[in-house]
Amino acid sequence: MVYHIGIGKRGQTMVIEACRNIDYLSCEIYDYMGRRDTTKKHLRENRYGLLKLMQDKRPEVYRDLKYAVVE
């Protein structure tokens, strides 16, 4: 499936939003990762790898986060 991926945060949690329609992404995302051919199961299995990637890429935004969830 093709999902639009947006990354946001809530408290100490990075929120990975995966929507089939870009219009359903939250307006409060920090980063838009584009359209990806993936599944929510794959995103859930790799969410902490994505958290590490985002902490390295944008430490000013994601440095203090400890958790990751997929919505």
N, C-alpha and C positions, 0 to 999 in steps of 0.2 A: 504494500500500500504506500501511497505517497502522502506524506504529512508535511505541513508547515510547522517548523520547530521554533519556538520562542523560549527564551530563558529569562526568568524573573527571580525574585527572592521574597521570602516571607520569614521574618525573624532570622533564625540561624539556618534556614533551609533554602537551597536552590530549587526553584520550581521549573521543571521542564514541561512546557506545554506542547502538545502534539495535536494539531487539528487538521482535518482534511480540507477545510476552507479557511483561508487566511483571515477572513472577516471575523472568525470566532476566537482568534487569539486575543488575549487580554491587552488592553491599552497600556498596561503597566509593566510590559516586558522591558528588560534592559538591552537584550541582544536578540536579533532575528537571525537564525541560522540558515534560513532558506528552506527550499523544498527538498525533502529527503525520502528516498525509497527505503523504508524501515518499518518496523512493527513496534507497538508499545511494549511488548514483551522484551524485545531487544534493547530498547531504551532503558527499561527497568533494570535489566541485567547489567548494563554498562553505565548506570547513572553516576557512580562514584568516579569512574574514569573521566566522564564528562565534567564532573565537578572539578577534578584536578586540572583538566585542560583549561577550564574557564578561570580558575585561580591563577594559573600561569599566564594566561592571555590578558586578563584584566584584574590584577590583584587589588586595585583600588575599589572595585565593586564587590568581588567575591571572596576576598582574603579571609574574612572572619566566619565564613559559612562552614557548618559541620555536617549537614545532612543534605540529601537530594531526594526528590520525589518526582514522579511522572504523572501528569494530569492529562 
